[in-house]
Amino acid sequence: MVVKALDTSASPLVVTDAQAAGYANLIVVGGPIVNTVAKDALGDGSITAATEAMVKVVGTKIVVAGYTAADTQAAANALIKWLADNRSSIVR
């Protein structure tokens, strides 16, 4: 295995919702109240107090969100667990 420096100058790993317009493939963290990209992807009323935390594919975006910050964190942890459990079958 060779470690290679990652050049993110042309393609950053993290962008704010204000910068996201130029990118098609995104993992969007946070619900529509705090993240305009999530709002565009999900719509305004898609997450309520009764909604479970979600990891949802919407077009070319993966939305990781919940009604509260703790719910969003739970969704992120679920995504991380799924990725770890399925790492041998994920195409690189």
Residue pairs with C-beta under 8 A, 6 or more apart in sequence:
6 13
12 19
15 23
15 26
17 35
17 36
17 37
17 38
18 36
20 26
20 28
20 37
24 60
25 60
25 61
26 37
26 60
26 61
26 62
27 61
27 62
27 64
28 35
28 37
28 38
28 41
28 61
28 62
28 63
28 64
28 65
29 35
29 64
29 65
29 72
29 76
30 38
30 64
30 65
30 72
31 38
31 42
31 47
31 65
31 66
31 67
31 72
32 38
32 39
32 42
32 43
32 44
32 46
32 47
32 65
33 39
33 47
35 65
37 61
38 63
38 65
41 58
41 59
41 61
41 63
42 56
42 58
42 63
42 65
47 54
47 65
47 66
47 67
48 67
49 67
51 66
51 67
52 66
52 71
53 65
53 66
53 67
53 71
53 72
53 74
53 75
53 78
54 63
54 64
54 65
54 66
54 75
55 62
55 63
55 64
55 75
55 78
55 79
55 82
56 62
56 63
56 65
57 63
62 79
64 72
64 75
64 76
64 79
65 71
65 72
65 75
66 72
66 73
66 74
66 75
83 90
